Amino acid sequence: MMNPTPAFDMLLFGGTGDLVMRKLLPALFGAHAAGLLHPLGRIYALGRQPLSRDDYLALASRDARAHCDGADDARWAAFCARIDYLQVDATRAADFAALAERLSGDDGRVRVVYLATAPGLFVPICEHLAAAGLADARTRLVLEKPLGHDLASADAINDAVSRHFAEDQLYRIDHYLGKESVQNLLALRFGNTLFEPLWRREWVESVQITLAEEIGVAGRGEFYERTGALRDMVQNHLLQLLCIVAMEPPASLDADAVRDEKLKVLKALAPFDAASVARDTVRGQYQAGASGGVAVEGYRAEEGVAADSRTETYVALKTSIGNWRWAGVPFYLRTGKRLARRQAEIVITFRDVPHKLFDVPPMCRNANRLVIELQPEESIRLWFRAKTPGDGMDLQPVSLNLDFHETFRVRRVDAYERLLLDVIRGRLALFMRRDEQAAAWRWVEPLLAAWAADTAGPRPYMAGSWGPAAASTLIARDGLSWPEEC
Ligand code: BG6
């Protein structure tokens, strides 16, 4: 059982927005209900709308409570006692002065400022915070992704923010790093001797990372038009997972020890050029189809999306890591919206035996696989060949399964809850450092440029399918297949 946090003020910019309602308040509620928040921990929701505290609590009751597990009346009321609402327009200095006034007298508390707004507001908010005296050493700033839309815009934001905050006050969030199963991957790799000797080019044939979503753009069409799957999922979530899979063992779990190793992976990724973009990447856009048995419209018919949009809702790509451990091992990454089902997993396929003693059916090829499922369930499955009972010597694939929920039977801690607790406690290991984020932008930029110049646009795929057929061809070229095709 963890100790409660120190006393804190949590300032949520974008306080009436979707992220606060669907993720941040529920995460804070989870921590509150588990007794992990200091009794003096206070939450200030900040937004442009002129709402009273009661209005805001009514809104939170309508939009956030349904996402809070176990929010009975008594618990919800106790949680609401921590919450206040203030009208703050990100461009109005006077509002920040009033905010500072409201917070005064709270010396010694940790101050967390969470920017759950459009990135265009990050800089004015930081400047106003500084002018109001709210950017002192006890302030920690949480920056939501995507930070900018390319390296130059990310640099501009980082430069402006760094004028007021030191790097160790900046918490660049990627909620995938807060997922239990990602932490477990670290435990699996570096808390055991079993896999580490095999975790290299001599024994690993390929690595596949899939983040498939069943949902479409879910009312965020306008945001998605500006962003696309490469910026929304690949530049951050997929690359962070790849780093955790591929990094060298850090000397300690110190933030910089871990982040140094992740940075080395990002720097060793093979850079794309026009030829490899054409050969090794596939982008797609969903068309009308069916999701969960219900007819759904195509991306271009979503609200806020242009009728001739060329924004990608799907990306599959092949890359490699140019270092001693991974040279020559293909890494396949893919993500998409409106795919057949919600499925996030990492598949490590080990090389086949060097000399075949047994006749194995084709389905038995690459039988040694480690499948780390991140979503919807959190599990680890190790596949290998075993003899089919009875006469003869037929082999078939079998697996050892570890379902974390079944095994531990404890409350599931949401990624945002873990990360918010880390911010309040001042733990930076699960947040991205500026140089990591810059390296990730540097790697995706040639892709962005090539796609912007390519008149062909994304390939259509039917909602409810597994994406464009070209993605199967991409991997089949190497004699491999995606997990659902095995
Ligand atoms: C967010 C993206 O970062 O991650 C969304 O902006 C995406 O588009 C979401 O749906 C997926 O997160 P999760 O935790 O539901 O897999």
Boltz pocket constraint, residues with backbone or C-beta under 6 A from the ligand:
constraints:
  - pocket:
      binder: B
      contacts: [[A, 175], [A, 213], [A, 232], [A, 375]]
      max_distance: 6.0
